[in-house]
Amino acid sequence: MIMAEIVGFIQILGDAFQRLSEIDEKYFVKFIQPSYELFEEIHEDYKVSFNNYISMLEDKKITSETIIETIRKDSIFSQDIRSKLHSMVTNVPQIRRLSNNLEQYVQDYIYSIYDYFVSSYRFSGKKDDELIFEQEWPNSGRFDAIIFLSRNSNKEDRENALLIFERIIKTYQYSYNDVVSKYNFLRTQMLS
């Protein structure tokens, strides 16, 4: 009699675990995967765009005004995917039913996406011939370049703009690695 109850209890636990695994997988496919795909699209856009800006800055025949206009257009044309991703990660449904305390890992993933956009740096000026940067909000790298290039257009300023772009790219790449790491952890935990 006791053995039958133990077997029944083990079966109930197994069924509950199976249902949790199904919830994890559905949640991942419905919310995590689409947000990650959009994030990858945005990151690829940034890499291509900033590489283009650097090439333009290095070409002395291209005016600062032309570069500024290119940056403005790139920002406008990519606003939709940034807005869509922002909406996705700010409207993730309650996650209390996930197994293995995954809700904290989902939050870490979402925060890493926020950090990607928030941890970019804005050029704020020069002090004692040193470039000074401050933390800034989404898409600031592009806006920072517009502001800097519109105020300054001599050779030294274009070289400083190159330094700014390199720093922005490094920041995005560092933050990208964090998002990828957290995504891959979730994928492993939620789909296994």
ABEGO torsion letter per residue (X at the ends): XAAAAAAAAAAAAAAAAAAAAAAAAAAAAAAAAAAAAAAAAAAAAAAAAAAAAAAAAABAABBAAAAAAAAAAAAAAAAAAAAAAAAAAAABBBAAABBGGAAAAAAAAAAAAAAAAAABBBBAEBBGGBBBBBBBBBGAAAAAAAAAAAABABAAAAAAAAAAAAAAAAAAAAAAAAAAAAAAAAAAAAAX
